[in-house]
Structures are given as structure tokens and as C-alpha cells.
Amino acid sequence: MRITPVERDAASAALGCPMWELGPCAGCGQLMRRYGRYAAMYCRVCRAVLNGP
């Protein structure tokens, strides 16, 4: 995954976390809060799929 610094800044602001906490979802690769406090390995969508209905 390649994103520009502007895209990383925008994602950081949208997710409310520092830029260094961003990373790819282990399931789908979507940019999310992957590192640091309150981080997860999977995005919300992938967690819902893994946990079932």
C-alpha cells in the first residue's frame, strides 16, 4: 500500500490518532488504527465478518 503524506494526514485526522499508529487491516488491507493504544488487527468490517451475525 502506498499513500501520500497528504492522504496519511487526512486518515490520521479522520481516525483521531497520530500518523505513526496507522497501518493496514490484517484482513482487507484498509488503512486503520493498527498500532498504539486502542489499536486492533482487523477493521470493524472484518471483525463483523469474522464474528458472524
C-alpha positions as CSV (number, residue, x, y, z in Angstrom):
1,M,0.0,0.0,0.0
2,R,1.4,3.4,-1.0
3,I,-0.2,6.6,0.3
4,T,0.9,10.1,0.1
5,P,1.8,12.2,3.1
6,V,-1.4,14.3,2.5
7,E,-3.5,11.1,2.5
8,R,-1.8,9.9,5.7
9,D,-2.5,13.3,7.3
10,A,-6.2,13.1,6.3
11,A,-6.5,9.5,7.6
12,S,-4.8,10.4,10.8
13,A,-7.3,13.3,11.3
14,A,-10.3,11.2,10.4
15,L,-9.3,8.4,12.7
16,G,-8.2,10.7,15.5
17,C,-4.8,9.2,16.0
18,P,-1.2,10.1,15.3
19,M,0.2,9.1,11.9
20,W,2.6,6.5,13.3
21,E,-0.4,4.5,14.6
22,L,-1.8,4.0,11.1
23,G,-1.4,0.6,9.3
24,P,-3.2,-1.9,7.1
25,C,-6.1,-4.1,8.3
26,A,-4.8,-7.7,8.5
27,G,-8.0,-8.8,6.6
28,C,-8.7,-6.4,3.9
29,G,-5.7,-4.0,3.9
30,Q,-7.8,-0.9,4.6
31,L,-5.9,1.9,6.4
32,M,-6.9,1.9,10.1
33,R,-5.5,2.5,13.6
34,R,-3.3,-0.6,13.7
35,Y,-0.6,0.4,16.3
36,G,-0.5,2.0,19.7
37,R,-3.2,2.4,22.4
38,Y,-6.7,1.1,21.4
39,A,-5.3,-0.5,18.2
40,A,-6.8,-3.6,16.5
41,M,-5.5,-6.0,14.0
42,Y,-8.8,-6.0,11.9
43,C,-11.0,-3.2,10.9
44,R,-14.6,-3.0,12.0
45,V,-16.0,-4.6,8.9
46,C,-13.6,-7.6,9.0
47,R,-14.3,-8.1,12.7
48,A,-18.0,-8.2,12.0
49,V,-17.4,-10.8,9.3
50,L,-15.1,-12.9,11.5
51,N,-17.6,-12.8,14.4
52,G,-20.6,-13.6,12.4
53,P,-24.1,-12.2,12.7
